Amino acid sequence: MTHTVQPGETLAGIALRHQVSIEQIAEQNAVADPDRIRAGDTLEIRPAPQNEVVIPQDATLTGLASRHGVTVSHLIRLNPHIIDPDRIVAGGRLRIS
């Protein structure tokens, strides 16, 4: 599917709305700086891989681990980009298996 960026939209908001990660949209559309998309840009959006989830707003790593039946340690091992387990970014991707 495609999405045309509207004035005031952010990549994080678009990612959350379509249940894919910011990183995935950026990679698929060669977006060098996710903070710099412009109204009128057309973005291709594909479904997230089966083993990934998009981090919802106000989620915690503990809550996501519990929801998916895994431990926080397991999630940290699968997601080396997580430097601080107390700070995860809404709209980011999280491998769960």
TORMAR-458725 format. One record per atom (N, C-alpha, C): residue number from 1; residue in one letter; x, y, z. Coordinates in Angstrom, 1 decimal, decimal comma. Atoms other than C-alpha are relative to their C-alpha. Example, Ala and Ser with C-alpha at 12.3 -4.5 7.8 and 13.67 -1.06 7.14 Angstrom:
BEGIN
REC pos code   east  north     up
REC   1    a    0,9   -1,2    0,0
REC   1    a   12,3   -4,5    7,8
REC   1    a    0,9    1,2    0,0
REC   2    s   -0,9   -1,1    0,0
REC   2    s   13,7   -1,1    7,1
REC   2    s   -0,8    1,1    0,8
This chain:
BEGIN
REC pos code   east  north     up
REC   1    m    0,8   -1,2    0,0
REC   1    m    0,0    0,0    0,0
REC   1    m    0,9    1,2    0,0
REC   2    t   -0,8   -1,2    0,0
REC   2    t    1,1    3,6   -0,3
REC   2    t   -0,7    1,0    0,9
REC   3    h    0,6   -1,0   -0,9
REC   3    h    0,6    6,5    2,0
REC   3    h    0,6    1,4   -0,4
REC   4    t   -0,4   -1,3    0,4
REC   4    t    0,8   10,2    1,0
REC   4    t    0,1    0,8    1,3
REC   5    v   -0,2   -0,8   -1,3
REC   5    v    2,3   12,3    3,9
REC   5    v   -0,8    1,3   -0,1
REC   6    q    0,8   -1,2   -0,2
REC   6    q   -0,1   15,0    5,1
REC   6    q    0,7    1,0    0,9
REC   7    p   -0,6   -1,0   -0,9
REC   7    p    0,9   18,3    6,7
REC   7    p   -0,1   -0,4    1,5
REC   8    g    0,0    0,3   -1,4
REC   8    g    1,9   17,7   10,3
REC   8    g    0,2   -1,4    0,4
REC   9    e   -0,2    1,4   -0,4
REC   9    e    2,3   14,0   10,1
REC   9    e    1,5   -0,3    0,2
REC  10    t   -1,3    0,4   -0,2
REC  10    t    5,4   12,3   11,4
REC  10    t    0,2   -1,5   -0,4
REC  11    l   -0,2    1,4    0,4
REC  11    l    7,0    9,0   10,4
REC  11    l   -0,4   -0,9    1,2
REC  12    a    0,5    0,8   -1,1
REC  12    a    6,3    7,7   13,9
REC  12    a   -1,5   -0,2    0,0
REC  13    g    1,5    0,1    0,0
REC  13    g    2,6    8,5   13,7
REC  13    g   -0,5   -0,9   -1,2
REC  14    i    0,4    0,8    1,2
REC  14    i    2,4    6,9   10,2
REC  14    i    0,3   -1,5    0,3
REC  15    a   -0,4    1,4   -0,4
REC  15    a    4,2    3,8   11,5
REC  15    a   -1,0   -0,6    0,9
REC  16    l    0,9    0,5   -0,9
REC  16    l    1,9    3,4   14,4
REC  16    l   -1,4   -0,2   -0,6
REC  17    r    1,3    0,2    0,6
REC  17    r   -1,2    3,9   12,3
REC  17    r   -0,1   -1,2   -0,9
REC  18    h    0,0    1,1    0,9
REC  18    h   -0,1    1,2    9,8
REC  18    h    0,6   -1,3    0,7
REC  19    q   -0,6    1,1   -0,8
REC  19    q    1,4   -1,1   12,5
REC  19    q    1,2   -0,6   -0,6
REC  20    v   -1,3    0,4    0,4
REC  20    v    4,8   -1,2   11,0
REC  20    v    1,0    0,9    0,7
REC  21    s   -1,0   -0,8   -0,7
REC  21    s    8,1    0,2   12,3
REC  21    s    0,5    1,2   -0,8
REC  22    i   -0,6   -1,2    0,7
REC  22    i    9,6    3,5   11,6
REC  22    i    1,2   -0,4   -0,8
REC  23    e   -1,2    0,5    0,7
REC  23    e   12,8    1,7   10,6
REC  23    e   -0,4   -0,7   -1,3
REC  24    q    0,4    0,7    1,2
REC  24    q   10,9   -0,5    8,1
REC  24    q   -0,4    1,0   -1,1
REC  25    i    0,5   -1,0    1,0
REC  25    i    9,2    2,5    6,4
REC  25    i    1,3    0,8   -0,6
REC  26    a   -1,2   -0,8    0,4
REC  26    a   12,6    4,4    6,3
REC  26    a    0,8   -0,9   -1,0
REC  27    e   -0,8    0,9    0,9
REC  27    e   14,4    1,4    4,8
REC  27    e   -0,7   -0,2   -1,4
REC  28    q    0,7    0,3    1,3
REC  28    q   11,7    0,6    2,2
REC  28    q   -0,1    1,2   -0,9
REC  29    n    0,1   -1,2    0,8
REC  29    n   11,6    4,3    1,1
REC  29    n    1,2    0,8   -0,1
REC  30    a   -1,3   -0,8    0,0
REC  30    a   15,3    5,3    1,4
REC  30    a   -0,1    1,3    0,6
REC  31    v    0,1   -1,2   -0,8
REC  31    v   14,4    7,9    4,0
REC  31    v    1,3    0,1    0,9
REC  32    a   -1,2   -0,1   -0,8
REC  32    a   17,8    9,0    5,3
REC  32    a   -0,2    0,6    1,4
REC  33    d    0,3   -0,6   -1,3
REC  33    d   16,4   11,1    8,2
REC  33    d   -1,4   -0,1    0,3
REC  34    p    1,5    0,2   -0,3
REC  34    p   13,1    9,9    9,7
REC  34    p   -0,7    1,2    0,5
REC  35    d    0,6   -1,2   -0,5
REC  35    d   12,6   13,3   11,2
REC  35    d   -0,3    1,0   -1,1
REC  36    r    0,2   -0,9    1,1
REC  36    r   12,5   14,9    7,8
REC  36    r   -0,8   -0,6   -1,2
REC  37    i    0,9    0,3    1,1
REC  37    i    9,6   13,8    5,7
REC  37    i   -0,8    1,2   -0,3
REC  38    r    0,8   -1,2    0,4
REC  38    r    7,5   16,3    3,8
REC  38    r   -1,4   -0,4   -0,5
REC  39    a    1,3    0,2    0,5
REC  39    a    3,9   16,7    3,1
REC  39    a    0,1   -0,2   -1,5
REC  40    g    0,0    0,3    1,4
REC  40    g    3,2   15,2   -0,3
REC  40    g    0,9   -1,2   -0,4
REC  41    d   -0,9    1,2    0,3
REC  41    d    5,9   12,5   -0,1
REC  41    d   -1,0   -1,2    0,0
REC  42    t    0,8    1,2    0,1
REC  42    t    4,5    9,1   -1,1
REC  42    t    0,9   -1,1    0,6
REC  43    l   -0,7    1,1   -0,6
REC  43    l    5,6    6,2    1,1
REC  43    l   -0,6   -1,4   -0,3
REC  44    e    0,5    1,4    0,2
REC  44    e    5,4    2,5    0,3
REC  44    e    0,0   -0,7    1,4
REC  45    i    0,1    0,7   -1,3
REC  45    i    4,2    0,5    3,3
REC  45    i   -0,4   -1,4   -0,2
REC  46    r    0,2    1,4    0,1
REC  46    r    4,5   -3,2    3,5
REC  46    r   -0,3   -0,6    1,4
REC  47    p    0,3    0,5   -1,3
REC  47    p    3,2   -5,4    6,4
REC  47    p    1,3   -0,4    0,7
REC  48    a   -1,1    0,4   -0,9
REC  48    a    5,6   -6,1    9,3
REC  48    a    0,3   -1,5   -0,1
REC  49    p   -0,3    1,5    0,0
REC  49    p    7,4   -9,5    9,3
REC  49    p   -0,7   -0,6    1,2
REC  50    q    0,7    0,8   -1,0
REC  50    q    5,7  -12,2   11,4
REC  50    q    0,7    0,0    1,4
REC  51    n   -0,7    0,1   -1,3
REC  51    n    8,4  -12,2   14,1
REC  51    n    0,3    1,3    0,6
REC  52    e   -0,2   -1,3   -0,5
REC  52    e    8,2   -8,5   14,7
REC  52    e   -1,3    0,7    0,4
REC  53    v    1,2   -0,8   -0,3
REC  53    v    5,8   -6,1   16,4
REC  53    v    0,5    1,4    0,0
REC  54    v   -0,3   -1,4   -0,1
REC  54    v    5,6   -2,4   16,4
REC  54    v   -0,3    0,4    1,4
REC  55    i    0,2   -0,4   -1,4
REC  55    i    6,1   -0,8   19,8
REC  55    i   -1,1    1,0    0,1
REC  56    p    1,0   -1,0   -0,2
REC  56    p    2,9    0,9   20,8
REC  56    p    0,4    1,1    1,0
REC  57    q   -0,3   -1,1   -0,9
REC  57    q    2,8    4,2   22,6
REC  57    q   -0,2   -0,4    1,4
REC  58    d    0,1    0,3   -1,4
REC  58    d    3,3    4,0   26,3
REC  58    d    0,3   -1,4    0,4
REC  59    a   -0,3    1,4   -0,3
REC  59    a    4,5    0,4   26,1
REC  59    a    1,3   -0,1    0,8
REC  60    t   -1,2    0,3   -0,7
REC  60    t    7,1   -1,1   28,3
REC  60    t    0,6   -1,3   -0,5
REC  61    l   -0,6    1,3    0,4
REC  61    l    9,6   -3,9   27,6
REC  61    l   -0,6   -1,1    0,8
REC  62    t    0,6    1,1   -0,9
REC  62    t    8,2   -5,8   30,6
REC  62    t   -1,4   -0,3   -0,5
REC  63    g    1,4    0,2    0,5
REC  63    g    4,6   -5,4   29,3
REC  63    g    0,0   -0,8   -1,3
REC  64    l   -0,1    0,7    1,3
REC  64    l    5,6   -6,5   25,8
REC  64    l    0,4   -1,4    0,2
REC  65    a   -0,5    1,4   -0,3
REC  65    a    7,5   -9,5   27,1
REC  65    a   -1,1   -0,8    0,5
REC  66    s    1,1    0,7   -0,6
REC  66    s    4,5  -10,5   29,2
REC  66    s   -1,1   -0,4   -1,1
REC  67    r    1,0    0,2    1,0
REC  67    r    2,1  -10,1   26,3
REC  67    r    0,3   -1,0   -1,0
REC  68    h   -0,5    1,0    1,0
REC  68    h    4,2  -12,3   24,0
REC  68    h    0,5   -1,2    0,6
REC  69    g   -0,4    1,2   -0,7
REC  69    g    5,0  -14,9   26,6
REC  69    g    1,5   -0,3    0,0
REC  70    v   -1,5    0,1    0,0
REC  70    v    8,8  -14,2   26,6
REC  70    v    0,5    0,8    1,2
REC  71    t   -0,6   -0,8   -1,1
REC  71    t   11,2  -12,7   29,1
REC  71    t    0,6    1,3   -0,6
REC  72    v   -0,6   -1,2    0,4
REC  72    v   12,7   -9,2   29,0
REC  72    v    1,4   -0,3   -0,6
REC  73    s   -1,4    0,4    0,4
REC  73    s   16,2  -10,9   28,7
REC  73    s   -0,1   -0,5   -1,4
REC  74    h    0,1    0,6    1,3
REC  74    h   15,0  -12,8   25,6
REC  74    h   -0,2    1,2   -1,0
REC  75    l    0,2   -1,1    0,9
REC  75    l   13,8   -9,5   24,0
REC  75    l    1,3    0,8   -0,2
REC  76    i   -1,3   -0,7    0,1
REC  76    i   17,1   -7,8   24,7
REC  76    i    1,0   -0,7   -0,8
REC  77    r   -0,9    0,8    0,8
REC  77    r   19,0  -10,6   23,2
REC  77    r   -0,3    0,1   -1,5
REC  78    l    0,5   -0,1    1,4
REC  78    l   16,9  -10,4   20,0
REC  78    l    0,1    1,4   -0,6
REC  79    n    0,0   -1,4    0,5
REC  79    n   17,1   -6,6   19,8
REC  79    n    1,2    0,7    0,6
REC  80    p   -1,2   -0,6   -0,5
REC  80    p   20,7   -5,5   20,3
REC  80    p    0,0    1,5   -0,1
REC  81    h    0,1   -1,4    0,1
REC  81    h   19,6   -2,0   19,3
REC  81    h   -0,5    0,7    1,3
REC  82    i    0,6   -0,5   -1,2
REC  82    i   17,9   -1,6   22,7
REC  82    i    1,2    0,1    1,0
REC  83    i   -1,2   -0,3   -0,8
REC  83    i   20,6    0,1   24,8
REC  83    i   -0,5    0,1    1,5
REC  84    d    0,5   -0,2   -1,4
REC  84    d   18,4    1,0   27,8
REC  84    d   -1,4   -0,6    0,0
REC  85    p    1,3    0,7    0,0
REC  85    p   15,5   -1,4   28,5
REC  85    p   -1,2    0,8    0,6
REC  86    d    1,1   -0,9   -0,6
REC  86    d   13,6    1,4   30,3
REC  86    d   -0,4    1,1   -1,0
REC  87    r    0,3   -1,0    1,0
REC  87    r   13,6    3,5   27,1
REC  87    r   -0,2   -0,6   -1,4
REC  88    i    0,3    0,5    1,4
REC  88    i   11,9    2,0   24,0
REC  88    i   -0,8    1,0   -0,7
REC  89    v    0,7   -1,0    0,8
REC  89    v   10,5    4,1   21,2
REC  89    v   -1,2   -0,5   -0,7
REC  90    a    1,3    0,3    0,7
REC  90    a    6,9    4,0   20,1
REC  90    a    0,2    0,1   -1,5
REC  91    g   -0,1    0,0    1,5
REC  91    g    6,7    3,1   16,4
REC  91    g    1,3   -0,8   -0,4
REC  92    g   -1,1    0,8    0,3
REC  92    g   10,0    1,2   16,6
REC  92    g   -0,3   -1,5   -0,2
REC  93    r    0,3    1,5    0,2
REC  93    r   10,3   -2,5   15,7
REC  93    r    0,7   -0,7    1,2
REC  94    l   -0,5    0,9   -1,0
REC  94    l   10,8   -5,2   18,2
REC  94    l   -0,1   -1,5   -0,4
REC  95    r    0,1    1,4    0,3
REC  95    r   11,7   -8,8   17,3
REC  95    r   -0,4   -0,7    1,2
REC  96    i    0,5    0,7   -1,2
REC  96    i    9,9  -11,2   19,5
REC  96    i    0,3   -1,5   -0,1
REC  97    s   -0,4    1,4    0,1
REC  97    s   11,1  -14,5   18,1
REC  97    s    1,1   -0,1   -1,1
